[in-house]
Amino acid sequence: MVSAESFCSTSFDYLILGGGTAGLVLAARLSEDPDVVVGVLEAGEHINEMPEINVPGMMGQALGNPKVDWAFSTVEQEAVLNRKIFSPRGKGVGGTSAINFLVYQRASEEDYNAIEALGNPYWNWKDTFLKYLMKVETYVPPTDPKIAQDPHIGYTTDYHGSSGPVKASFSAWFNDLHAKFMDTLVNMGVPINRDTGNGRNIGASVGPISVDPSTMTRSHAATAYYTPNSHRTNLVLLTGAHVTKILLDTPSGEPVVATGVEFLKDSQKFSVRAKIEIISAAGAFQTPQILELSGIGKTDVLTKHGIETILDLPVGENLQDHLTLPFIHEVPEGSETFDSLRDPAFLEQQSTLYKNERKGLLAGSITAYGYLPSEKLFDSNGLLALQSQMLQDTTLTASPSLSKQSVLIKKWFPDPNQAQIEVLQFPFFLSFGPLPERREGKAYHSIMIIGLHPLSRGSVHISSADPLFPPSIDPRYFSNPADLEIMVSAVKFVRKLMRTEPYASAGCKMYDPPEKSAVSNEDLSDDEIRDWCRTRVISIFHPIGTAAMMPKEDGGVVDSSLKVYGTKNLRVVDASVIPLEMSTHPQAAVYAIAEKASDIIKTARAR
């Protein structure tokens, strides 16, 4: 392992701030040129052997572990009863790709085209995203005959890669209620979609996961991009290095030049230089923190903390996130769920099966998804009422960025081909929020209800000039009431699902929310569902948009080459550049953005 002193004495061409999902793509691709020297600074460590990371059936168990998770929380959120919401981010080599729930999905073609529509030429489905999404992945079809014959799986090579670093495959274990959940969606008019990666994600589907089926372990940025290239002498990774500031030169009348970086390692301060470019890949919360600590941000924010403004840009604004509601229900006694692994004897049995045959629950993951348009959530009157509410909402024109984004969101809302809600079958009791206790001896599933196109906008800014203080994260969840109303309708959809065959005969029982009102002993009213939503809603951990790629006059922080406005050689490459939330989990998109960014940077050097 390289020392801080050795790292700082190296003559780097590029410095990458963050060894996570995007940062390691950049490191691998830029170091393909042996004449280029690439340095990566990562605050966490490189942990190779952690079952909570590597074993698919232990997905999510690393969340909250300070070794691998920053474990942030938001400030109090007024519209959700002043609760602080857990907001994890990956800490360590691999970043959030090492600790997420493995979901490897794609958005709709329209979602990708929206990035171009917001002022970024060629950042669309056809010219960019399909190409790079295919470059990232090696799609591996299921080999188990039972899984291969599932009518909801039908991926083709037309839309999927065969030689990329990240392995995309399917769960080796399907839960007892998988088929009933899928068939019930179909009976409710949700069409089967055998390949949600083709630019149309509406429908009931079996989703791919980022797992290498040859080893049945997580495929993430560290295993896919770093480990195979770690032997390169021109790729240098320093772990335990907390970036505190980007060093900026401000020549008169010229663009600002990023010359180096200051960081802390073992409580000691160091600085290191870069000859060509510095690239922040620290994510949607910490890229804004680093930029603001360096003097790039809103003047009022920087002045408050005694930091001189070098570039006045709306850093940290435009924060968006996907919210989720865990709809928890009891499943029949004896059902195998991931909670079954809480039994030591069963865990030992499954561990042996996984170790010897790479099968069983520990080889499993999430399998069943439904992406739903508004017409599945509202009747015609409800649809028109919410459309009218959106059209009359003056807050949607309060800023240039939201004004242009809301045009797209309002257009998509009635579109039968654009998903507004995802329902995702989690075969366990999800417990990140203020949930009730498990009942002893009971088994549970959680149907995750995810809002995909929020209208609420928030911010993330430094809370102190001390770089070791966590940022102040304020997503302003449910600040736009339309987000709450869409979730209320989605809860009603899932309640209907519970009462529709074949799920209705599966022996399940609603638990949270309950089937009947404690007040009237009748079905829950809309107001009671609203109250439940405010009490139970949590994040599904998809923050984006805080260094948005948009024209400067529209509130952008970076241009379409991902360069920070007003700088000569400072770029941002991570989820913070995505200007508008997509109708999917963002992991695959972040990989694709980093692949394209690598080509942009290589081309710039060749000129």
MIPA-573853 format. One record per residue: x, y, z of N, C-alpha, C in turn. Coordinates in steps of 0.001 Angstrom, whole numbers, plus 500000, padded with zeros to 6 digits. Layout:
BEGIN
XYZXYZXYZ;...
This chain:
BEGIN
500846498808500000500000500000500000500882501243500000;500557502193499122501347503400498980501166504298500203;502222505012500588502137505970501695501667507315501166;501204508165502058500787509511501674501967510290501111;503139510124501726504331510838501252504692510423499830;504637509123499585504937508629498238503903509116497229;502644509091497630501570509562496752501800511022496371;502119511844497350502267513281497097503514513619496279;504470512726496283505693512967495507505561512486494063;504431511847493737504213511340492384503755512470491464;504223512443490239503828513443489251502574512940488531;501423513420488970500149512955488419499686513845487270;499101513209486273498392513942485228496962514232485670;496315513212486248494931513347486695494809512941488156;494011513702488896493650513334490255492139513137490312;491724511996490845490303511660490965489951511655492450;488939512421492811488551512570494214487368511654494488;487659510479495028486630509492495315486853508216494533;487022507109495256487234505811494617485972504976494630;484863505586494202483580504898494193483155504480492808;481845504461492599481273503929491359481848504619490140;481788505947490096482291506684488937483805506826488956;484365507078490134485804507335490217486655506195489726;486250504956490007487061503819489585486917503527488100;485764503871487521485648503786486060486657504731485419;486679505970485883487622506955485351489057506488485519;489377505977486707490743505544486979491173504435486030;490284503478485826490618502347484949490773502794483503;489862503618483036489890504013481623491030504988481324;491249505975482182492319506943481913493697506301482006;493855505321482875495160504663483028495415503608481955;494461503432481031494729502563479880495882503099479037;496071504395479085497195505036478399498418504967479320;499450504207478956500611504062479849501407505347480040;501144506339479197501850507615479326501167508570480292;500040508144480837499260508975481753499349508387483157;499543509238484148499592508786485549498352509311486269;497622508378486874496334508690487503496418508414489001;495991509391489802495922509215491247494482509248491724;494140508383492663492799508322493236492904508503494747;492140509451495275492066509677496713490722509178497226;490758508236498162489539507650498722489591507716500237;488533508264500841488510508442502296488372507124503040;487684506155502442487520504855503076488676503928502775;488486502670503140489529501667502939489143500689501828;490096499863501435489827498819500449489581497517501212;488311497157501315487926495956502065487534494870501065;488369493859500967488142492802499980487170491734500448;487271491371501720486515490225502217485541490660503306;484368491070502884483298491375503827482028490732503289;481522489709503953480326489019503441479159489958503192;479009490985504042477896491918503870477988492689502553;479187492748501970479359493348500654479264492287499564;479976491197499741480164490245498645479005489288498432;478356488861499487477333487804499383475993488428499004;475405488033497881474161488673497425473048488669498465;472844487542499134471761487430500105471953488264501358;473114488897501493473367489785502631473320491258502211;472765491500501029472643492877500523471959493757501555;472444494970501669471855495937502586472388495869503999;473043494771504369473493494629505746474722495482506064;475392495989505038476531496883505275476090498314505524;474840498629505220474354499992505433474391500326506917;474935501480507221475074501912508609476370501494509263;477140500632508614478427500208509150479462501304508868;480014501941509884480896503091509649482180502740508893;482514501467508803483691501087508015483465501326506527;482206501195506086481935501242504648480808502201504276;480263502911505243479121503783504986479305505090505760;479124506214505067479163507512505745477970507665506674;476890506939506412475715506905507294475212508308507642;475019509122506609474483510460506816473004510402507211;472518511501507723471091511714507914470759513115507433;469529513304507016469080514627506609468872515505507842;468687516782507602468159517645508654466689517293508833;466059517818509855464649517536510083463825517944508865;462927517034508462462112517251507274460691517634507696;460366518894507477459119519450508006457888518683507548;457832518301506264456620517681505719456481516205506083;457486515646506745457381514249507202457599514199508713;456860515081509385456795515107510850458139515426511499;458940516253510809460239516708511324461196515559511620;461040514479510874461957513348511050463260513602510295;464358513076510842465631513025510133465702511676509427;466000511700508127465929510493507304467333509961507037;467515508676507299468787507987507059469172508094505582;470416508483505328470884508723503956472283508145503759;472401506846503608473725506226503490474423506575502183;475756506559502220476602506703501030477825505817501237;478248505157500186479372504238500275480664504934500662;481393504324501570482686504832502024483686503697501890;484595503823500946485551502755500691485684502524499203;486622501708498830486884501436497421485685500678496843;485063501275495848483816500748495294482635501634495600;482734502443496661481678503397496978480333502739497204;479295503409496763477937502920496994477652501663496183;478375501427495109478167500188494347478519498957495175;479266499138496267479653498018497128478641497738498231;477717498675498480476817498485499628475339498608499254;475033498821497972473632499004497597472889497658497546;471664497697497074470822496493497034470954495730495713;472013495977494963472379495189493778471520495464492546;470517496314492647469592496518491533470342497135490356;470190496509489179470916496962487996469914497190486861;469117498238487024468031498531486100468351499748485237;467525499928484207467654501088483334466357501891483331;466489503163482992465335504048482873464724503908481480;463726504736481220463119504766479894463956505617478947;463755505426477671464437506234476667464175507719476909;462935508052477284462580509455477521463379510061478672;463653509275479700464446509781480831465833510210480370;466468509381479562467803509719479074467750510905478105;466737510927477242466610512037476296466376513362477009;465803513300478207465548514527478962466839515258479306;467903514516479508469182515165479838469636516035478670;469455515546477457469767516364476290468802517541476187;467519517291476438466512518351476333466774519490477308;467455519194478399467776520228479389469057520985479048;469561520793477820470659521633477350471998520950477187;471989519620477006473243518871476909473280518053475616;473819518622474542473809517933473249474429516541473313;473765515602472664474199514205472491474114513365473769;473681513945474865473462513155476069472045512586476001;471864511589475148470553510993474952470674509471474890;469560508803474744469534507341474722470316506778473546;470032507261472365470583506659471146472076506926470990;472502508173471214473892508555470948474850508216472086;474334508148473298475235508007474448474878506842475350;473707506902475954473460505996477073473400504537476666;472704504207475571472660502797475174474062502278474880;474848503076474188476228502690473855477048502402475104;476999503306476062477854503153477244477278502176478263;475953502073478337475368501048479205475791499661478736;475860499473477427476308498192476884477802497988477120;478564499063477056480006498958477269480322498543478709;479514499010479652479760498721481069479586497248481382;478580496611480779478107495336481302478507494114480487;478596493000481200478525491672480600477223491060481103;476254490980480203474970490400480573475088488880480528;474700488233481624474788486775481723473376486212481911;472829485541480917471482484987481060471467483858482088;470319483592482684470253482528483693470525481157483103;471247480333483858471541478968483416470641477940484101;470081478308485266469148477421485943467876477318485099;467488476116484657466323475969483766465046476593484339;464841476466485653463623477019486258463574478539486101;464718479171486310464770480632486206464766481059484741;465483480340483905465551480676482485464180480631481824;463288479781482348461956479634481762460936480611482328;461364481464483257460437482450483794459923483335482653;458590483459482512458033484200481362458336485689481385;458889486195482497459162487623482608460599487967482236;461415486988481845462805487235481470462960487024479970;463538488012479273463742487848477843464738488835477283;465833489032477975466835490002477525467489489539476225;467821490492475381468451490173474105469773490907473977;470616490423473102471925491053472874471803492370472126;470609492686471623470425493970470932470638495149471869;470385494929473144470430496021474098471411495789475248;472152494694475211472976494361476365474380493950475955;475346494332476784476743494086476487477168492672476814;478254492260476213478767490897476415480217490876476867;480841492041477027482266492051477388482638493175478346;481649493741479051481934494835479962482434494366481317;482984495258482111483549494882483414482512494448484446;481308495054484414480291494754485422479417493599484943;479270492604485797478428491450485451476987491748485853;476081491554484904474646491720485149473976490371484952;473358489875486002472765488536485946471439488551486695;470950487366487046469678487265487748469851486461489031;468964486727489968469021486027491247468979484518491041;469755483810491853469766482348491799468683481735492679;467923482585493361466841482125494239465643483029494063;464469482428493845463224483174493757462379482848494988;461833483869495625461055483640496835459721482964496526;459073482461497565457855481665497412456722482432496730;456694483749496886455591484544496366455944485305495088;457116485039494553457560485744493348456532485634492226;456161484415491869455262484205490728453884484805490988;453386484661492220452063485216492542452078486741492459;453144487356492915453264488816492822453239489258491363;454024488594490530454088488956489112452747488716488427;452132487566488693450853487248488043449745488201488482;449815488650489723448818489600490202448961490940489504;450193491403489313450398492632488548449795492508487151;450027491375486510449481491160485164447958491170485202;447365490548486223445904490533486348445327491913486629;446171492819487105445738494203487336445997495091486122;446373494484485011446556495229483771447946495743483530;448896495302484337450288495699484124450908494706483151;451372495143481997451879494184481002453218493581481411;453456492371480939454780491770481113455786492531480252;456925492834480820458017493450480068459247492573480262;459605491811479259460668490816479400462053491431479342;462161492671478849463472493344478809463286494823479083;463430495208480353463284496623480721464510497441480338;465505496800479755466709497515479343466656498023477923;465477497915477273465388498282475851464895499709475632;464853500513476693464393501882476562462934502063476939;462279500980477300460884501042477746460765500173478992;460665500798480151460717500016481388459358499775482032;458281500269481427456933500041481944456624498545481975;456011498085483062455524496710483101456057495904484258;455635494648484296456062493689485312457266492925484781;458318492870485579459558492293485058460374491646486157;461285490774485733462329490247486614463570491082486355;464083491704487387465177492648487193466545492030487355;467514492493486559468889492034486711469550492643487937;470596491983488391471351492435489558472835492436489208;473604493215489958475047493309489703475763492214490490;475656491003489976476267489821490588476972489015489511;478183488573489825478946487708488923478506486267489184;477767485642488263477242484307488533478310483224488584;479509483505488082480577482495488138481104482309489549;480995483349490360481413483272491766480249483501492719;479113483940492173477919484313492932478263485335494016;479015486354493599479371487469494480479051488790493778;478953489834494582478650491163494048479694491589493022;479220492138491922480085492759490921479940494268491090;480993494923491559480905496360491822482140497059491292;482205498350491500483267499142490859484655498660491224;484845498213492473486176497748492881486548496444492189;485626495480492158485940494182491539485962494267490025;485157495169489459485034495242488004486079496147487363;486390497273488021487262498265487395488623498411488075;488669498280489404489944498514490062490812497264490147;490298496200490730491121495004490975491800494492489715;491092494380488574491765493871487368492874494775486852;492895496035487296493876496998486793494809497531487882;494706496982489076495479497519490201496976497289490046;497362496411489120498788496157488893499463497271488101;498678498122487487499258499174486652500068500148487507;501284500397487086502136501315487850501705502774487682;500891503042486655500424504417486419499042504667487018;498570503737487857497314503906488590497619503767490077;497493504873490804497894504899492216496686505270493072;496335504383493986495200504597494893495708504834496301;495239505901496930495543506164498334494239506117499125;494133505184500051492939505069500881493135505801502210;492046505976502923492111506711504185492465508164504007;492217508702502812492610510080502471491349510929502299;491097511803503246489895512632503258490200513972502593;489639514197501405489883515441500669489258516608501420;490028517662501588489552518831502322489374520063501440;490082520081500299490038521297499487490717521044498146;490154521640497091490824521690495790491581523006495719;492848522950495350493670524155495239493411524809493894;493049526086493917492639526798492705493514528017492470;493943528172491223494699529352490806493744530255490030;493793531545490291492833532471489671493559533540488856;494079533166487693494755534160486858493770535223486384;494201536452486350493331537579485993492759537409484587;491427537467484504490766537406483203490747536044482560;491232535028483243491305533687482676490463532723483511;490116531575482933489399530569483721490228530110484923;489544529743485981490191529231487183490873527898486854;492070527702487406492835526476487160492947525679488452;492543524425488387492712523518489525494121522948489468;494910523219490493496325522822490462496629521624491360;495816521408492380496118520315493301495000520125494310;495281519302495298494284518928496295494954518851497663;494258519329498688494678519097500063493832517973500653;494454517155501495493714516058502120494327515720503470;493540515021504279493984514536505580494167513032505520;495265512584506067495539511150506176496120510913507567;495435510114508378495878509865509756496081511177510521;495133512089510322495102513394510999496218514340510569;496962513968509547498033514826509046497619515429507712;497961516681507499497577517397506291498617517216505194;498146516926503971499028516749502812498451517532501635;499303517759500648498832518324499382499514517598498236;498803517511497110499305516799495935498876517573494697;499687517526493654499440518313492443498994517429491281;498283518047490341497900517393489084498257518310487922;498806517721486864499261518528485734498167518832484719;497197517923484581496197518111483520494818518442484084;494230517537484862492867517761485351492681517190486749;491706517761487427491205517208488683489724516913488486;489289515739488923487919515282488698487310514878490030;486230515546490405485522515168491627484518514074491298;484646512956491993483730511829491841483269511380493222;482968512373494060482678512119495473481196511934495764;480345512038494734478932511767494923478089512999495176;476781512792495210475822513892495232475828514687496528;476366514125497609476467514863498871477845515487499064;478894514752498689480237515209499031480960515960497931;480546515811496669481086516711495653480719518152495961;479455518471496292479170519860496683479963520313497898;480159519426498855480929519793500042482359520168499663;482993519365498832484371519642498415484444520948497624;483512521158496691483523522386495899483352523610496788;482416523545497732482190524707498596483389524988499496;483993523944500038485188524140500863486333524764500063;486257524612498740487304525135497853486996526533497330;485818527063497673485463528405497226484573528440496009;483986527316495644483063527263494511481669526949495056;480756527909494916479412527693495428478661529005495508;477540528963496205476734530169496392477418531086497408;477530532345497044478265533288497887477700533355499299;476360533330499437475789533441500776476157532245501645;476238531055501044476628529861501801478089529956502221;478946530339501290480383530403501589480692531493502610;480069532655502447480314533759503377479925533381504798;478831532664504931478361532227506251479425531440506996;480285530729506245481301529891506864482709530468506703;482796531742506309484082532412506238484965531958505098;484359531485504004485116531007502846485003532024501717;486130532391501157486142533345500052485537532714498802;484673533445498122484057532949496895485004533135495718;485347532034495085486148532095493860485253532019492633;484249531140492691483262531045491611481876530942492258;480992531849491868479623531854492408478751530986491511;478475529777491968477659528818491219476672528158492177;475523527679491667474496527080492542474835525647492960;476018525459493458476465524161493953475560523716495102;475171522461495111474378521915496194472887522103496060;472451522912495098471022523093494859470505521955493952;469188521940493739468574520970492821468642519526493328;468806519338494658468861517984495200467521517280495015;467578516100494441466402515248494246466721513859494777;465680513163495190465873511806495705464586511022495491;464727509712495415463576508824495359463154508461496777;461887508682497078461333508261498356460663506901498217;460591506179499328459946504878499300459119504659500560;458092503836500411457243503404501519457289501890501594;457759501329502693457754499871502833456356499395503261;455646498734502347454315498195502628454527496771503150;454483496629504475454887495370505107453664494493505349;453791493227504988452700492297505223453245490952505678;452455490292506503452813488944506946452601487963505801;453510487001505673453390485941504673453224484617505414;452783483577504715452464482327505413453627481781506238;453281481181507349454274480558508213455056479518507425;456366479524507611457231478600506884457779479163505589;457326480369505177457870480989503964459343481306504164;460128481039503160461543481408503210461686482870502802;462231483659503698462549485051503401463974485302503882;464511486460503553465866486758504024465908486892505539;464765487180506134464724487210507598464919485820508197;464679484771507402464898483409507899466346483194508304;467244483990507729468671483858508033469003484348509443;468013484918510134468221485303511531468291484092512447;467786482973511981467847481707512732469244481111512552;470043480983513595471430480510513453471552479162512753;470655478227513059470736476901512436470455476994510942;469447477789510568469116477945509151470235478681508420;470810479693509080471923480422508474473097479495508222;473395478613509162474503477673508980474232476749507804;472988476283507705472625475414506587472779476140505249;472278477375505189472355478146503948473792478545503628;474588478810504660475999479160504440476753477992503814;476467476790504278477100475597503711476673475401502261;475377475592501997474869475454500628475518476490499712;475636477726500193476241478790499390477723478512499151;478429478112500195479869477864500077480157476724499112;479366475640499189479652474437498402479060474473496997;477872475082496859477169475006495569476799476360494996;477038477437495737476649478777495310475149478841495007;474361478260495911472904478238495771472251478668497073;470901478756497043470137479064498234469901480548498428;469392480893499620469046482289499897470237483217499797;471405482769500213472576483639500181473045483934498765;472568483142497805472847483417496394471711484212495757;470734484594496579469546485245496054469546486748496226;468515487363495673468385488811495734466938489180495466;466720490431495116465400490942494742465103490482493313;463872490085493047463567489536491728462421490228491001;461393490688491709460141491091491063459925492599491128;459663493186489961459500494631489835458235494951489035;457643496078489354456584496626488520456789498116488353;456888498575487115457007499998486826455663500464486271;455032501411486972453633501738486731453462503174486251;452674503382485187452308504744484789451161505261485644;450863506536485521449819507156486340448458506525486135;448178506044484920446857505490484646446559504243485475;447586503611486037447368502475486925447113502923488368;447325504198488644447218504717490006445992505595490216;445521506257489152444430507208489256443332506860488269;442078507171488640441026507140487636441123508435486834;440294508586485822440424509740484930440225511052485662;439303511078486625439074512315487386440274512656488265;440840511633488920442007511865489760443203512324488965;443356511758487778444467512135486902444345513591486489;443136513991486087442918515369485663443096516341486818;442651515932488014442765516819489175444215517096489522;445059516047489513446460516254489857447190517002488741;446821516739487489447385517512486381447076518998486553;445830519295486904445426520692487111446208521311488255;446419520538489328447199521031490468448618521373490042;449221520518489229450582520766488748450631522015487871;449635522177486993449629523311486077449486524637486814;448793524617487950448570525835488713449645526090489777;450573525181489895451597525262490950452686526262490562;452630527460491141453602528506490792455003528210491314;455127527301492301456466526975492818457306526276491759;456637525691490756457375524964489717458067525898488726;457801527181488830458495528159487981459372529081488817;459654528669490057460412529522490975461868529664490579;462404528692489852463802528760489416463876528284487980;464877528751487222464989528308485823465140526795485689;465891526183486606466114524739486498464821523967486703;464083524268487771462848523546488048461783523868487009;461774525087486518460805525465485496460935524563484266;462164524362483814462372523526482620462178522045482940;462603521618484125462406520223484506460927519897484642;460163520810485222458754520525485474457948520428484186;458400521074483138457738520908481836457767519442481428;458911518823481611459047517404481263458219516526482200;458279516815483507457555515990484473456055516067484227;455555517275483940454120517437483676453718516732482377;454626516713481406454337515996480157454299514490480399;455201513997481244455273512559481498454136512049482369;453579512920483217452631512445484222451460511655483619;450799512129482569449695511334482002450134510302480961;451425510234480659451933509374479581451863507906480003;451110507072479293450999505652479663452290504864479480;453286505472478833454565504783478615455664505278479544;455300506135480518456310506681481425455960506310482860;456876505622483532456619505150484894456647506302485888;455694506302486808455655507254487912455947506582489248;455642505283489331455813504525490569456460503183490239;457352502761491127457893501403491070457400500648492297;456924499435492085456629498541493204457633497389493120;458299497150494217459440496251494243459258495279495406;459265493994495110459021492984496127460308492657496881;460367493075498155461487492743499040461053491581499928;461667490424499838461256489296500687461887489338502079;461657490444502785462087490585504175461420491811504779;461588491987506058461023493106506817462018494251506745;461681495285505969462603496406505817462446497358506997;463539497709507633463436498412508913464409499583509045;464486500450508010465329501635508116464610502805508761;463307502756508797462544503882509311461839503547510609;460904504396511002460186504198512274459087503154512118;459468501922511978458513500854511696458119500117512964;456992499431512979456607498633514155457508497415514305;457426496809515470458253495638515758457752494413514996;458687493540514648458293492237514113457526491465515182;456547490725514764455858489827515692456621488515515740;456879488064516910457657486840517104457008485678516361;457846484971515582457362483791514877456695484074513544;456606485352513162455970485711511902457025485968510821;456623485743509569457484486035508418456860487184507634;457704487979506994457217489197506341457838489387504955;457077490097504126457585490702502910457324492205502982;458117492973502250457906494417502119457782494738500636;456664495299500252456534495812498889456957497276498936;458077497568498325458606498928498340457892499746497269;457287500825497695456589501748496795457504502944496591;457969503157495363458995504172495095458445505219494138;458471506488494555458098507588493679459260507942492768;459007507988491467460109508051490500460409509453489954;459420510339489924459654511679489361459208512749490347;459950512921491440459534513889492456459588515327491943;458671516125492454458676517560492177459351518343493298;459509517751494446460189518418495559461673518577495244;462222519734495630463640520019495426464251520497496742;465475520054496975466161520452498193467575520893497914;468433520750498919469813521209498779470720520432499719;472002520486499436473027519989500348474165520998500344;474545521445501539475595522454501670476482522110502864;477641522733502910478508522538504066477795523022505328;478050522337506420477512522759507716478568523471508542;479804523436508042480934524036508750482086524182507772;483009525069508083484244525161507297485198524020507633;484865523270508650485643522081509016485270520949508070;486205520466507261485872519436506268485461518103506866;485704517890508156485322516629508780483881516646509284;483244517808509241481828517887509609480985517361508443;479942516592508722479082516118507623478329517270506988;477973517144505729477206518207505077475785518274505628;475152519413505410473761519618505803472870519217504623;472161518108504780471377517519503695469904517830503933;469300518579503018467899518983503173467135518737501868;466668517505501655465949517198500406464555517805500323;464024518287501447462677518870501513461633517878500995;461706516665501512460779515617501107459325516045501285;458508515746500294457072516051500278456787517546500376;457783518389500138457519519835500165456579520220499034;456601519467497938455579519645496914454481518613497172;453254519054497445452193518120497845451837517091496793;452170517343495527451872516358494486452627515050494732;453831515136495293454598513922495580453865513035496579;453261513657497582452502512899498582451254512282497958;450557513040497121449317512512496527449587511316495614;450702511355494904451053510214494047451344508990494902;452025509184496013452315508061496908451040507510497551;450097508376497914448819507913498475448116507001497474;448085507405496209447449506568495185448201505259494986;449532505305495124450327504079494984450061503115496137;449873503644497351449531502793498493448188502107498240;447237502849497700445922502271497393446048501187496317;446967501378495368447202500350494350447713499064495004;448658499194495936449221497999496576448182497329497479;447343498108498123446258497510498915445325496703498005;445074497233496821444257496501495841444975495234495390;446298495345495200447093494168494809446951493055495847;446987493430497112446869492435498178445534491694498125;444527492313497492443181491737497446442840491169496077;443850491106495204443657490603493839444321489242493703;443671488338492980444241487008492765445417487069491796;446380486166491979446442485088492977447019485504494341;447459486782494486448054487181495761447044487108496902;445778487372496576444744487394497612444596486046498304;444909484961497586444770483614498146446098483049498647;447116483903498752448451483424499123448633483296500627;447642483717501399447748483611502853448485484766503492;448512485926502822449201487109503360448225487966504158;448764488808505028447950489675505862448639491029505987;447903492095505673448473493432505798448879493682507247;450043494305507389450555494588508737450804496081508931;451573496686508039451865498112508136451951498694506727;450893499416506268449743499858507040448760498715507315;447938498876508354446981497825508675445857497775507645;445135496670507644444032496540506687442863497442507050;442596497577508329441439498354508776441887499539509622;441083500582509593441319501764510413441077501447511876;441968501921512732441782501736514172440627502577514685;440214503585513929439140504485514343437777503957513916;437662503601512618436356503233512070436174501731511866;437279500968511975437269499534511659436850499274510213;437015500274509378436761500136507945438077500372507201;438004500342505879439213500567505087439790501950505412;441107502085505283441752503362505590441249504458504667;441001505615505238440634506780504436441878507360503780;441661508246502803442805508906502158443612509703503171;442935510350504106443655511129505116444496510229506019;443971509058506357444738508127507180445947507602506410;445788507384505107446928506946504295447966508061504203;447514509307504067448458510438504046449258510484505341;448559510335506452449253510365507740450266509224507836;449888508048507354450799506906507378452021507176506501;451787507770505327452909508092504428453896509034505103;453400510061505757454288511022506419455088510356507540;454476509374508183455129508692509302456161507681508837;455891507022507727456698505878507322457680506149506183;457501507209505422458315507393504218459798507526504581;460632506906503767462083506968503912462696507136502523;463987507311502479464691507393501204465047505992500723;465069505826499401465604504595498807467041504832498350;467592506017498687469025506317498597469500506565497157;468788507448496444469163507783495067469348509290494881;470179509968495688470327511417495539471076511782494265;470587512816493589471224513285492341471075514806492249;471748515403491254471409516736490789472108517922491410;473029517708492350473569518820493142474752519537492507;475217519047491374476186519782490544475713519583489107;474509520060488852473754519662487667474434520040486360;474343519106485406474798519353484042473655520038483289;473715521340483232472727522175482543473415523479482132;472807524232481232473357525556480935473465526391482207;474482527216482261474724528017483466473523528886483807;472887529467482761471753530357483013470525529607483549;470543528288483426469440527471483936469748526852485301;470833527275485908471191526739487217472193525607487166;472883525467486043473884524415485916475168524739486654;475860523673487053477179523796487682478272523313486741;477944522320485913478905521817484922478264521880483541;479126521997482523478630522019481144478516520594480609;478209520451479342477968519121478780479242518296478621;480395518896478885481638518117478959482003517821480419;481075518153481326481212517895482763482252518785483436;482605519863482757483568520808483314482826521870484121;483346522171485310482746523187486162482853524553485469;481729525256485399481709526560484743482744527494485366;483496528169484486484496529125484941485848528513485235;485993527206485017487283526558485254487861526021483955;489156525841483979489854525308482818489943523786482857;490046523203484065490426521785484143489840521067485355;488673521509485807488013520852486943486685520284486461;486543518973486616485290518316486195484628517629487381;483349517339487183482590516525488122482034515334487355;482248514136487897481739512921487262481171512023488357;479903512148488591479199511291489559477709511599489443;476896511072490353475440511249490262475007512694490432;475873513541490973475477514937491176475246515671489870;475782515180488746475614515891487470474280515563486802;473612514494487211472328514119486604471311515193486965;470752515894485983469931517065486319468515516744486762;468017515545486397466625515209486656466524513733487022;465796513447488096465674512062488570465075511175487482;465620509969487344465179509015486339464224507989486941;463483507311486087462509506323486545463176504966486749;464242504967487545464953503725487802465958503935488931;466647502874489310467766502955490240468986503430489444;469780504362489962470763505076489131472110504387488930;472334503208489522473668502612489475474210502487488051;473437501889487159473909501667485787474171502989485079;473320503986485315473498505290484666474786505955485107;475144505837486388476386506450486881477596505796486218;477580504484486098478655503804485371478760504342483941;477616504466483257477623504909481860478136506336481734;477722507214482658478202508598482634479723508627482788;480251507800483681481700507776483897482441507230482678;481845506263481994482467505742480767482528506837479694;481429507555479525481434508638478537482406509746478951;482422510067480237483337511100480722484779510725480421;485110509462480572486473509012480278486838509296478831;485905509048477930486169509321476512486278510820476261;485451511615476927485534513073476782486912513569477218;487377513060478353488668513508478895489819513047478003;489757511832477502490803511339476593490857512181475324;489683512509474790489629513320473569490209514706473814;489904515289474964490427516615475288491946516608475363;492511515552475896493970515467476001494617515309474637;493922514613473723494495514343472401494530515584471516;493752516592471897493688517796471052494928518656471189;
